[in-house]
Amino acid sequence: MKRDQPIQLKLPVEVDLEPRCETVINSRDVGTGQRVLYLGKVNGGPSTGSSGIVKKLYANKAVVDLGILGIWNVPYYFLGKPMARAIS
């Protein structure tokens, strides 16, 4: 038996509307060695949501090691601190 149209499976999808990170405003909001998320959308830059470790702090930016994506100078307004998620 041959079908004309492919079968589309529907999977249950859960959308989490709570923010999972707190925005970093300046160097007082983050420290070296801390895990951060990259929240920016810049052509040629790292992927949004990439996780990394802060290596060095400057006045307006942090040096962040994003693993296989490399080490980037990221302005604080593009960084977020992951928040613990409450289990309900």
Backbone as ProteinMPNN parsed JSONL, in Angstrom:
{"seq_chain_A": "MKRDQPIQLKLPVEVDLEPRCETVINSRDVGTGQRVLYLGKVNGGPSTGSSGIVKKLYANKAVVDLGILGIWNVPYYFLGKPMARAIS", "coords_chain_A": {"N_chain_A": [[0.834, -1.171, 0.0], [0.694, 2.113, -0.943], [1.305, 5.463, 0.049], [0.25, 8.804, -0.674], [0.924, 11.122, 0.676], [3.338, 12.111, 3.128], [3.56, 10.888, 6.522], [3.023, 12.867, 9.332], [4.35, 13.055, 12.454], [3.122, 14.003, 15.639], [4.451, 15.477, 18.386], [4.36, 15.909, 21.938], [4.744, 19.194, 23.063], [6.381, 21.301, 25.266], [6.371, 24.549, 26.425], [8.445, 26.724, 28.024], [7.84, 29.548, 29.717], [9.049, 31.074, 31.629], [11.817, 33.159, 32.413], [15.116, 31.91, 32.21], [17.443, 33.014, 33.026], [19.301, 35.642, 34.596], [19.845, 38.979, 33.775], [23.042, 40.414, 33.172], [24.431, 43.37, 34.337], [26.703, 44.93, 34.923], [30.232, 44.738, 35.852], [30.063, 44.179, 38.566], [28.016, 42.416, 38.842], [28.832, 39.912, 38.098], [31.401, 37.386, 38.324], [34.873, 36.304, 37.993], [35.38, 33.054, 36.694], [32.772, 32.332, 36.868], [29.792, 30.79, 35.563], [28.166, 31.759, 32.61], [25.591, 32.879, 30.292], [25.412, 33.515, 26.806], [23.575, 36.029, 25.409], [23.264, 37.565, 23.185], [22.599, 38.527, 19.725], [24.404, 38.495, 17.146], [25.668, 38.903, 13.939], [28.04, 36.61, 12.807], [28.934, 36.193, 15.32], [28.975, 34.331, 18.479], [26.619, 31.601, 19.084], [23.287, 32.324, 20.132], [22.402, 31.812, 23.482], [24.542, 30.258, 24.133], [26.75, 28.722, 26.453], [29.227, 29.65, 28.83], [32.396, 30.308, 30.537], [33.464, 32.922, 32.618], [36.475, 34.55, 32.137], [38.008, 36.905, 32.479], [37.502, 40.229, 33.719], [36.482, 43.432, 32.557], [35.949, 47.016, 32.302], [33.688, 47.482, 30.618], [33.163, 45.063, 29.425], [33.423, 41.442, 29.335], [35.766, 38.765, 29.243], [35.029, 35.786, 27.849], [35.092, 32.302, 27.921], [33.821, 30.231, 25.639], [33.952, 27.527, 25.187], [34.063, 25.199, 22.57], [33.373, 27.166, 20.775], [35.116, 29.19, 21.123], [37.088, 31.908, 22.59], [35.694, 34.876, 23.677], [35.282, 38.445, 23.641], [32.855, 39.931, 25.39], [30.24, 42.255, 25.671], [28.717, 43.353, 28.747], [25.908, 43.625, 28.632], [25.103, 41.64, 26.927], [25.231, 39.336, 28.34], [24.05, 36.754, 30.554], [23.147, 35.427, 33.747], [22.751, 32.091, 34.622], [19.828, 30.868, 36.198], [18.724, 28.991, 39.038], [16.316, 26.492, 38.581], [13.082, 26.193, 39.773], [11.515, 23.305, 40.968], [8.378, 22.087, 40.419]], "CA_chain_A": [[0.0, 0.0, 0.0], [1.507, 3.315, -1.078], [0.616, 6.699, 0.44], [0.637, 9.976, -1.453], [1.475, 12.152, 1.557], [4.085, 11.553, 4.266], [2.908, 10.97, 7.819], [3.657, 13.805, 10.253], [4.142, 12.71, 13.848], [2.975, 15.158, 16.519], [5.023, 15.222, 19.694], [3.961, 16.922, 22.914], [5.726, 20.265, 23.181], [6.201, 22.156, 26.429], [7.051, 25.823, 26.281], [8.743, 27.328, 29.311], [7.767, 30.99, 29.544], [9.837, 31.741, 32.664], [13.208, 33.37, 32.015], [16.054, 31.026, 32.904], [18.673, 33.703, 33.386], [19.221, 37.011, 35.081], [20.737, 39.783, 32.949], [24.223, 41.007, 33.808], [24.445, 44.796, 34.015], [28.086, 45.413, 34.952], [31.195, 43.78, 36.41], [29.689, 43.825, 39.937], [26.998, 41.369, 38.779], [29.428, 38.653, 37.668], [32.779, 37.234, 38.775], [35.685, 35.386, 37.203], [35.092, 31.653, 36.976], [31.324, 32.105, 36.915], [29.142, 30.348, 34.328], [27.248, 32.748, 32.054], [24.975, 32.573, 29.006], [25.498, 34.576, 25.813], [22.214, 36.343, 25.004], [23.273, 38.447, 22.019], [22.368, 38.036, 18.368], [25.303, 39.275, 16.31], [26.154, 38.144, 12.789], [29.437, 36.235, 12.944], [29.239, 35.987, 16.735], [28.574, 33.019, 19.002], [25.195, 31.286, 19.041], [22.495, 32.783, 21.262], [22.178, 30.752, 24.456], [25.784, 29.533, 24.401], [27.186, 28.78, 27.841], [30.67, 29.77, 28.955], [32.99, 30.673, 31.82], [34.117, 34.233, 32.607], [37.916, 34.453, 32.377], [38.549, 38.188, 32.917], [36.52, 41.308, 33.724], [36.902, 44.784, 32.215], [34.935, 48.012, 32.65], [32.468, 47.368, 29.814], [33.043, 43.749, 28.797], [34.063, 40.305, 29.99], [36.353, 37.766, 28.363], [34.28, 34.576, 28.159], [35.483, 31.089, 27.208], [32.604, 29.54, 25.224], [34.284, 26.154, 24.788], [34.467, 24.993, 21.169], [33.101, 28.389, 20.013], [36.263, 30.071, 21.295], [37.118, 32.9, 23.652], [35.1, 36.09, 23.128], [35.073, 39.662, 24.433], [31.405, 40.114, 25.326], [29.716, 43.326, 26.525], [27.897, 42.822, 29.838], [24.484, 43.59, 28.298], [24.846, 40.411, 26.172], [25.442, 38.194, 29.223], [23.039, 36.42, 31.552], [23.539, 34.423, 34.734], [21.721, 31.063, 34.725], [19.152, 30.813, 37.49], [18.256, 27.666, 39.408], [14.903, 26.342, 38.224], [12.291, 25.573, 40.836], [10.783, 22.123, 40.532], [7.036, 22.108, 41.007]], "C_chain_A": [[0.89, 1.249, 0.0], [0.684, 4.551, -0.724], [1.129, 7.857, -0.404], [1.313, 11.046, -0.599], [2.227, 11.497, 2.716], [3.289, 11.741, 5.568], [3.702, 11.914, 8.706], [3.319, 13.396, 11.678], [4.037, 13.983, 14.671], [3.46, 14.766, 17.904], [4.515, 16.267, 20.677], [5.087, 17.936, 23.1], [5.387, 21.104, 24.4], [7.013, 23.418, 26.226], [7.218, 26.429, 27.665], [8.793, 28.836, 29.128], [8.555, 31.758, 30.602], [11.26, 31.969, 32.164], [14.136, 32.491, 32.844], [17.353, 31.71, 33.254], [18.375, 35.126, 33.828], [20.232, 37.819, 34.276], [21.874, 40.37, 33.772], [24.287, 42.462, 33.379], [25.868, 45.345, 33.974], [28.98, 44.386, 35.646], [30.879, 43.395, 37.851], [28.676, 42.676, 39.96], [27.549, 39.995, 38.419], [30.878, 38.595, 38.152], [33.552, 36.282, 37.879], [35.397, 33.952, 37.65], [33.606, 31.326, 37.004], [30.786, 31.68, 35.548], [28.137, 31.406, 33.898], [26.665, 32.23, 30.74], [25.137, 33.769, 28.085], [24.096, 34.805, 25.275], [22.137, 37.193, 23.743], [22.939, 37.733, 20.723], [23.182, 38.922, 17.432], [25.778, 38.399, 15.17], [27.646, 37.876, 12.943], [29.851, 35.984, 14.384], [28.824, 34.598, 17.188], [27.056, 32.832, 18.93], [24.504, 31.801, 20.301], [22.207, 31.605, 22.186], [23.412, 29.93, 24.763], [26.223, 29.761, 25.838], [28.704, 28.847, 27.895], [31.088, 30.175, 30.347], [33.702, 32.013, 31.668], [35.585, 34.057, 32.992], [38.503, 35.743, 32.944], [37.465, 39.25, 32.795], [37.183, 42.627, 33.356], [35.771, 45.734, 32.562], [33.615, 47.783, 31.911], [32.242, 45.995, 29.199], [33.712, 42.692, 29.656], [34.667, 39.406, 28.918], [35.739, 36.433, 28.785], [34.772, 33.426, 27.287], [34.214, 30.299, 26.916], [32.895, 28.139, 24.687], [34.717, 26.068, 23.342], [34.187, 26.215, 20.289], [34.223, 29.404, 20.15], [36.128, 31.005, 22.477], [36.697, 34.234, 23.045], [35.123, 37.22, 24.141], [33.598, 40.01, 24.291], [30.992, 41.282, 26.215], [28.759, 42.741, 27.564], [26.42, 42.712, 29.469], [24.12, 42.389, 27.417], [24.999, 39.158, 27.04], [24.27, 37.998, 30.175], [23.592, 35.377, 32.494], [22.435, 33.378, 34.806], [21.137, 31.027, 36.134], [18.735, 29.365, 37.76], [16.761, 27.601, 39.131], [14.181, 25.632, 39.351], [11.503, 24.4, 40.269], [9.422, 22.14, 41.223], [6.253, 20.87, 40.675]], "O_chain_A": [[1.747, 1.4, 0.871], [-0.47, 4.682, -1.131], [2.294, 7.886, -0.798], [2.169, 11.787, -1.083], [1.81, 10.456, 3.225], [2.457, 12.641, 5.68], [4.92, 11.779, 8.823], [2.152, 13.387, 12.07], [4.776, 14.939, 14.435], [2.939, 13.834, 18.517], [4.264, 17.406, 20.282], [6.246, 17.562, 23.274], [4.256, 21.563, 24.557], [8.197, 23.363, 25.895], [6.241, 26.622, 28.389], [9.689, 29.351, 28.459], [8.714, 32.973, 30.485], [11.851, 31.076, 31.558], [13.949, 32.352, 34.053], [18.281, 31.059, 33.733], [17.352, 35.718, 33.484], [21.371, 37.383, 34.112], [21.687, 40.77, 34.921], [24.206, 42.761, 32.188], [26.203, 46.135, 33.092], [28.53, 43.292, 35.986], [31.379, 42.375, 38.325], [28.5, 42.033, 40.995], [26.809, 39.012, 38.434], [31.508, 39.631, 38.364], [32.96, 35.539, 37.097], [35.197, 33.684, 38.834], [33.228, 30.164, 37.149], [31.26, 32.145, 34.511], [27.351, 31.894, 34.71], [27.173, 31.275, 30.153], [25.015, 34.913, 28.524], [23.483, 33.881, 24.739], [21.039, 37.508, 23.281], [22.989, 36.506, 20.634], [22.711, 39.966, 16.981], [26.24, 37.28, 15.394], [28.426, 38.798, 13.181], [30.993, 35.604, 14.644], [28.376, 33.783, 16.382], [26.309, 33.792, 18.739], [25.057, 31.727, 21.399], [21.815, 30.531, 21.731], [23.349, 29.0, 25.567], [26.083, 30.86, 26.373], [29.391, 28.192, 27.112], [30.252, 30.364, 31.231], [34.451, 32.222, 30.713], [35.899, 33.489, 34.037], [39.393, 35.696, 33.792], [36.621, 39.195, 31.901], [38.301, 42.911, 33.784], [34.735, 45.3, 33.067], [32.544, 47.878, 32.51], [31.237, 45.781, 28.521], [34.466, 43.001, 30.579], [34.135, 39.304, 27.813], [35.9, 35.999, 29.925], [34.858, 33.556, 26.066], [33.596, 29.756, 27.832], [32.167, 27.63, 23.835], [35.631, 26.778, 22.921], [34.704, 26.299, 19.175], [34.286, 30.37, 19.389], [35.185, 30.912, 23.262], [37.253, 34.675, 22.04], [35.001, 36.994, 25.344], [33.139, 40.347, 23.2], [31.349, 41.309, 27.392], [28.073, 41.754, 27.297], [25.74, 41.802, 29.941], [22.936, 42.145, 27.184], [24.908, 38.04, 26.532], [23.589, 38.952, 30.552], [24.405, 34.54, 32.101], [21.279, 33.737, 35.032], [21.857, 31.141, 37.126], [18.432, 28.611, 36.835], [16.028, 28.548, 39.416], [14.627, 24.586, 39.824], [10.896, 24.507, 39.203], [9.332, 22.201, 42.449], [5.104, 20.735, 41.095]]}, "name": "protein", "num_of_chains": 1, "seq": "MKRDQPIQLKLPVEVDLEPRCETVINSRDVGTGQRVLYLGKVNGGPSTGSSGIVKKLYANKAVVDLGILGIWNVPYYFLGKPMARAIS"}
